[in-house]
């Protein structure tokens, strides 16, 4: 396209003569836009560069804010986990958060889970490093929890729901576990669970009540960015 203003004007005049009133208005607007582009064409790369720089700055600010939020809420999250462990006399209490890792070639995301917080009783081995970037599509328990919201029972009962997870938990010394979904404002955030090693709890009703209330508190912290802490 010839961006010479004189040539553009001559072309616009010719179009105006050949069109009706409404088309004339459209033509004038188009001519004005082309004229603006013609005068600022050399500035476009700089404009695009600044746009990318501004967007990168916004993303960095959002990232820094999220990191700071993690730092602020960690003591409160740890406190809830410790209180839950003491109330239920559990051996491990943990949070598994969901995240989108990568997409397949059609753009469908793989959903991963990661144990981001864990508290363990003295003498009980920590297992959080064994649960990093777990591809949840390989397990059956996410579908079970989506339908039932919560699971609690022995490791043998878990094997009827998800044999793969049961074997993995058993390798960590788990004999009984309870886990529930943490729901955010718009989606599922992950799971909150407790585990017992070499023993079983005495009061399942207490477990249900305790992890239900705790998971709601945790979901509020992990989901809403402007919640007052």
N, C-alpha and C positions, 0 to 999 in steps of 0.2 A: 504493500500500500504506500502511495506517495503521501508523505506527511507534510509536504510543503503547504503552508497556510493559504497561499494564493490559489494554488491548484485546488485545494479542498473547498475554498469558497466558491470557485467557479463551478465545481461539481454540485455544490449545494444549491446554487442559484438555478442550475439546469433542472435539478430534481424538483425544486419548488414550482417552477413553471409547468411541470408535467403532472403535478399532484393537486389534490383538493386541500381544503383548509385544514382538516384534521391531520392529514398527512404532512402538511407544511409544518405544523407544530412539532410533530414527531421528528421531522427532518432537522429542524432548528436545534432540538435537544441533542440529536445524534451529532450534528455538526459541532455543537459546543463541547460535547464529550471528546470528539476526535481532536478538536483544536487544543483542548486541555492536555490530552495525551501527547499531541505533537510537541507542545512546548515543554513537557515534563518527562519525555521518554527517557532522557538520560538519567533522570532521578529514580526511575523504577527499581533498578538493582539495589540502590541505597535504601529505598522505602521497604523493599522486601527484607533486606538485611536487618533493618531496625525492628521489623515485625517479628522476625525469628528471635532476635535478641530479647525483645520484650517478653515473648512467650516463654523463652528459656528462663528468664528471670522470675516470671510468675510460677513456673514449675518448681524452681529451686526454693522459692519462698514457701510454697505448699509443702514441699518435702521437709524443709527445716521445721516448719510448724508441726508436721506429723511426728517427726523425731522428738521434738520437745514435748509433745503431748505424751508420747510413750514414756519419756523420762518422768513426767509429772505423775502419771497414773500408776506407774509400777509399784510404788510402796502400798498403794491402796489395793491393787490387785493381789499382791503378795499377802496382804493382811487378810483378805477374804479367803484366799486359799488356805492360809494357816488356821484361821478360825473354823473353816469347814472341816479340815483334817482333825482338829481337836474335838469338835462337836461329834463327829461321826467315828472317831478313833480309827480313821483310815490310814493306810500306809503311803498312798500317793494321791495327790490332788493336782489336776492339770487342766490346761486350756489348749485346744487344738483349733487354730484359726484357719479359715479357708483363704485361698488366693488363686488367681488365674496365673498359671505358669506360662504355657505357650499354647499356640493354636495348631490344629491340624491344617492340611493343605486347603481345606474348604473354609477355614476361618473359625471352626468350632473350638472353643477353648477347652483345655484340659483343666479340671478342678483339682487343686492340690490342697493338702492339709499339712500344717506344721505345728508342733507342740511348742508354743511360744512362751508359756509359763508353766512351771512345775514346782511343787513342794513335796518333799519326801521325808518320812519319819527317819530319825536317826537309825543307822544300820541298814536302811533300805536304799538300794542302788538307784541313782537317777537314770532315767531312760529318755530324757528329752532329745538327746543327740541321735537316738535311734528312730525318731519320728520327725524327720526333716524332709520337706517336699515329697510327701507321700501322695502318689497318684490315687485319688479317692475312687476313680472309676474302676479300680481293680478290686474294690471291696464291696460287699453287699450291705454293710451296716448303714451307710448313708441313706440308702433307699428305705431301709427299715425305720430309721429315725424320722425320715420325712413323713412317713405314714403314722408312726406311733409316738413320736416326739421324745420318747425316753426308753432306755433299756436298763434293766437291773437283773442280775442273776449270777449264777456260778459260771465258771469258764466252760463247763460242759454244756450249759444252757446257751451260752454265747455261740458255741460251735454249731448249733442248729440254725442260728441266724447268719453267721459268717464264720465259716471254718478257718479261713485264712487269717482273719484278725484274731480268732481264738488261739491259733497256734503261735502267733506273734506275741500275744499277751501272756500266754503260758510260758514262753521262753523268758519273759521278764519276771517270772515268779508269781504272776497274778492268779488267784483262785476265785475271786469274786470282783465284779465291777458294776458300776452304775454310771451311765452317761446320758446327757440330755443335750438338745440343740439350743444354741444361743441365737435368738432372733433379734435382728436390728430393725430399724424403722422400715426398711424396704426389702431386706433380704436376710438370708441366713448368714451369720458371721462365723459359725464354727460350732465346737462342742465343748462342754464342760463335764469332766468326769472325775470319779474317785475309784481307787483300786485297793483291794486287800490282798495281801500275800500270806499264804499258809493259814488263813483263817477266814471266817465269814461274819458279816455284821449280825447283830441281834435284833435290830429294829429297822425293817425296810421302809415302814411308813415315815420314820424320821429321816431316812436317806432321801426319800422322794421330796418331802417338804423342804429339806435343807438345800439340796442342789437346785431345786426349782427357784427358790428365792435368790440364792447366790448367783445363778446364771442370769437372772433378770438384772441384778445390780451390775454384773460384769458386762453384759451386753450394752447397757447404758454408757459405761465408760469407754468401751471399744468402738462404739458406733457413732455417737453424736459429737461432732467436733467442737460445738460451742457450749457444751454442758458446763455448768459451774462446778468446778472441782473444789 
